Amino acid sequence: MEQGAAGIRLDRWLHHARLFRTRTLAAGAVDAGGIRMNGNPCRKPAQMLRGGDVVTVSAHGQVRVLRVLGLGERRGPASEAVALYEEVEM
């Protein structure tokens, strides 16, 4: 896993999980207030994300609640990206 067990930047994980096409778009969504971590508003793209964290993403006309299962080492194919999270029922 990238950056060891410590975690990964939120914007980087959002990009690896293919929730945003670019890391810049992911950082913009965080800056705009469209992302929550563990129920708390998050405005820092560099916020560290760890396995087990719950990320709420409001983007592309929908709200998704995701539990982080993996941090990812790169932005891979969609089949690799879906293994990084699981949908949480609201």
C-alpha positions as CSV (number, residue, x, y, z in Angstrom):
1,M,0.0,0.0,0.0
2,E,1.2,3.5,-0.8
3,Q,2.7,5.5,2.1
4,G,2.7,2.4,4.3
5,A,0.1,1.8,7.0
6,A,0.0,5.6,7.8
7,G,-2.6,6.4,5.1
8,I,-3.0,8.2,1.8
9,R,-4.1,11.7,0.9
10,L,-7.9,12.0,0.5
11,D,-7.7,13.5,-3.0
12,R,-5.3,10.8,-4.2
13,W,-7.6,8.0,-2.9
14,L,-10.6,9.6,-4.6
15,H,-8.7,9.6,-7.8
16,H,-7.4,6.0,-7.3
17,A,-11.0,4.8,-6.6
18,R,-12.0,6.4,-9.9
19,L,-14.6,8.7,-8.2
20,F,-13.0,11.6,-10.1
21,R,-11.3,11.6,-13.4
22,T,-8.3,13.7,-12.2
23,R,-6.7,14.4,-8.8
24,T,-7.3,18.1,-9.4
25,L,-11.0,17.5,-9.7
26,A,-11.0,15.4,-6.5
27,A,-9.1,18.2,-4.7
28,G,-11.6,20.7,-6.0
29,A,-14.5,18.6,-4.7
30,V,-12.9,18.5,-1.3
31,D,-12.2,22.3,-1.3
32,A,-15.9,22.9,-2.2
33,G,-17.2,20.9,0.7
34,G,-18.6,17.9,-1.2
35,I,-16.7,15.3,0.8
36,R,-17.1,14.2,4.4
37,M,-14.8,11.8,6.3
38,N,-16.3,9.8,9.1
39,G,-19.3,12.1,9.2
40,N,-17.2,15.3,9.5
41,P,-16.9,18.0,6.8
42,C,-13.5,17.9,5.2
43,R,-12.0,20.8,3.3
44,K,-8.4,19.6,3.1
45,P,-7.4,17.6,0.1
46,A,-4.2,16.5,2.0
47,Q,-6.3,15.0,4.8
48,M,-4.9,11.5,5.6
49,L,-7.3,8.6,4.9
50,R,-6.9,5.2,6.4
51,G,-8.5,1.8,6.0
52,G,-11.9,1.6,7.7
53,D,-12.7,5.3,7.3
54,V,-16.1,6.2,5.9
55,V,-16.1,8.7,3.0
56,T,-19.3,10.5,1.9
57,V,-19.0,11.8,-1.6
58,S,-21.5,14.2,-3.1
59,A,-20.7,14.4,-6.8
60,H,-22.1,13.8,-10.2
61,G,-25.7,14.3,-9.0
62,Q,-25.6,11.6,-6.3
63,V,-24.4,11.0,-2.8
64,R,-22.4,7.8,-2.1
65,V,-21.2,6.6,1.3
66,L,-18.1,4.4,1.0
67,R,-16.1,2.4,3.5
68,V,-12.4,2.4,2.7
69,L,-11.1,-1.2,2.2
70,G,-7.8,-0.4,0.5
71,L,-5.6,2.6,-0.2
72,G,-4.4,1.7,-3.7
73,E,-1.0,2.2,-5.2
74,R,-2.1,3.7,-8.5
75,R,-5.1,4.6,-10.5
76,G,-5.8,1.3,-12.2
77,P,-8.7,-0.2,-14.1
78,A,-12.2,0.0,-12.7
79,S,-12.0,-3.7,-11.6
80,E,-9.1,-2.7,-9.4
81,A,-10.7,0.5,-8.2
82,V,-13.9,-1.1,-6.9
83,A,-11.8,-3.3,-4.5
84,L,-10.8,-0.1,-2.7
85,Y,-14.2,0.5,-1.1
86,E,-17.6,-0.9,-0.3
87,E,-20.9,0.9,-0.5
88,V,-22.5,1.6,2.9
89,E,-26.3,1.6,3.1
90,M,-27.7,4.9,4.4
